[in-house]
Amino acid sequence: MNPLVFALKHLYTFLSITALTPECFYSQNLLPQFQFLPREAKAVHLKHIKDNLLKTGFGKQWNADETELIDALQRLPFIETKDGTLCKASEFFSIKEDVFRVMCPPTVFPPSPYNSLEWHHFLVLAGMIDKVSVNNFVRFANEVHILGKQIITENVASMSNTLVKHLFGRPNLLQENLLSQIKHIKFVLPFCIKKQHKHGKTLDCIHEQYESGSQLIAFNGSVSFRSCYLVWSSCTLFPELPHLDKKLFFQLGCQNIPQKDDVIIHLKNISCSLKGKPAPAEFKTCLEEIMTSCYKYLQENGVTEHDKQYLEAYPVIYLNDSRCMVRACDIVINLAKEDAIPGYIYQSPVYFGQFFDVFEELGASTIVSANHYAKVLLEKHLDIGEHKLDPNEWKVVQKAVAMLFTCLSDNRYSKELSVSNLYLPSSKETLVCSKDLVLSNYAELQERISSLNLTYFIGFKALKIPAFDPVRFVCYLPEEHRPSILTSLVQEHVTAECQEQAYHDTHSNMYLHCMSSTPFISGVVRLVNHQSYHNYSTLITEQEASSIAKIFQNIQIREVYDLRTNLVYSELPVAGSERKVNCFSEFSPAKDGNILYLDTDACGNNFDMCYQISDEIDKIMKGQIGKKINCISQMLQMDGNDISLYLDKQKILGSDFHICESDKGIFPPPGTLIPEDFHWMLNNNFESLNVDEYVGLEVYDPMVNEILNSTSSMESSDAVYIYAIVRKITEQNDSPMMSKYCVEVGKGRVEELNATKLYKFCRHKTSSRRELVLSSAPTGSPPSSPDLNDVLKEIRQTLKDAWLRFDEHDRQRVVKRLYLKWHPDKNDQDREQLCTRVCQYIQFYVTKLNRGENIDDTEEKHSWSPPPPFESSYFFTNMDRRSRSQRNCYDSHQHRLNTTLTHHLILSAFIHLQERMRIHIMEKPDAGYDRQLWILMQPRKDFQTHHMMLLTGYASSHIRQQKKP
């Protein structure tokens, strides 16, 4: 407080003088004389009161002096109008209130400068009206009703909207007794579907709106615009309102949900409007929404017998695909969701599938079976025969096929299919018996077998039938009506030539070492486990992890120059289907595992090869790794110890599955399959075996164990051998063929076996021409040319012993070993003529023995002349094929050895050549005796240099020849 004011206050008290506050001064002295003040002084005093004495906002607790000042202001006429009249603030309305601003003329608002916002609070304190009373609202509602009777102008619409908005914003609406006074007054704008609804014009075309939607409405008896689909032709609609509770709706008499009688009348109105004609196409979406709303209402409120009788004569079911209305009694419930089939059957629209129970209550009946649609296709086939389908016929066929498969795949329908022949559309646009069709599930495969001219099913995609897995979808058909599946009909395999030439080498061994290692297998298990959890929220089991481990522990990897695959149809190669690939895998039942073939040249790009191998692993794993398959290519390129850390960084779920180490080691365990690549190492000679010696044991040979009557199985008639260990010699015989041995055959099991089943391992010596040395030659001795008669004499004795001592199976084994031993493909080329004659005589002897004839009488007749005629046998034909196969494996082995030796030869020759050239060029003496000596020695050095150049040229040429497939 000002010190001077404080001092004066004490002085006035001492002199017994009453001091007035500013508020009291104005209320008691100045304002009563306000009218005598000049205009300018009035404005100054009012501004002082506004800015200094009553400047705080709403909600303040006024003191007695301030309250007295406010009362004086409310009594004071201080607002001067245009005609100079002074008026009280209570004679004016607040322009900030929307209702007053819209409903009142400008004269009821304060004039300038009091119409500005800075004076608004002051005027409200002085008594200006800023609240809409109940009486005011009722008066305004009636004014709007009168103004809108003829036409709803923009001004009337603005007034109506303002009043409705204000009405539902009043704080004490339920306690004011206002609703009962205005609910019958038509001051509310209707919801005009033609102007305000997204399908307004369509709705109006279907049926005119009740009262045309052009007049103001009362709340009482109106329905919310949200239910317009249910009653737009039978009730007035009020527009969107704020969220109201049920009490407000009850007092106003309006409805969010219409009465069922109004909905039934409305349903009758629109069905009559659409009766007998398809609705325009642009009505389709709108009608679907309308009928959905109506059916949903009936579903929620039930259909009485009275309702059914009232509507049974009217087409109240909308077929959305054909855009027409039909009677409920013409509908068959539970048909497929595709289009109807005019002229055959009416289907219940799948779009309204959730209301099938309503359709049944309205009179729909029966269930359809797959046989209905099969008959439609049969009738179409009888109509058109072998001709192509026209567009309208395609439409019918498409619908029928869709319905057929829906019935077969959905348990809600009958799967009965009793037709003798099912007809389906082909890619040639005709209807063909399904048994004669092929389902193409691999486009590239179909292109490669185009020469077969197969007739294909047109496919679900062309028919616009959703089928994520077409093969699974076709399998819904009974087997007798099922088309053939292309990938089951045609198989892709590595060509027989490539299989015979396949070999193990650096790259295949490297990848095999990686893929069969425990870290790699554990990584694959983690990836599969991660994907399983991601897809199904479940982890794989220990048994599944073991199965994965078995796949990679049993996998075989081989290399092939110019790797190619072809397609096989009906056990015959398809012409023109061969293609070059860099990597390919296929399952081998004989080896109970997968074989991964790699193109030798492609192996040079390790990065690309790893990605292609990962694709083959994805095929082997049948997609179980999913999107993380790219991790496989990275795992193939890293050290096994880094795989776990890499997967951790990729946020792959860890796993605690125990991966059993592969049984593979330096020594193959007994019972392990001997690869076909090593069959050439099995010695067909009958030789004595030693204890603890590894031998090959024949466990199966179709040429021995089965009787083959056709040549169709030649490609799959290889023998199966396993590793075994001799544990004991149970019967030693001068003739090794007659000996018997106890051998360990696997899992600790020991069996006594004849020597006919046991093969000694022998890595054959090689000649300078890379051919095999005669398999009968003693180890370490040079090849010799035995006398034909001596050879045949020994063979006859062996065969006679076999026919005397052995059963049929062992006889066949003896014949097989003799034949393979002397086959030209397994011997040196210098003995080709001899070996050919020997093999011919073996066949001749076997033929005579099988007839029970004596072979001794031929002893004196043998010479180099052609042998006597003999019966050709599939057995010997197959032995010829085996010999060629074993020869190819041997040649592949020799090729790798020669390539390695030649590489070293080139390298050594090149280094030596460089050294000699350096001496030849750099060390030439300048003069004197040394120069004369150099001249004398020069011819020799030139010879040595040219000799090395020729040598390296030969080696390079040799490598090029070896690389040729």
Disulfide bonds with the S-S distance in Angstrom:
none
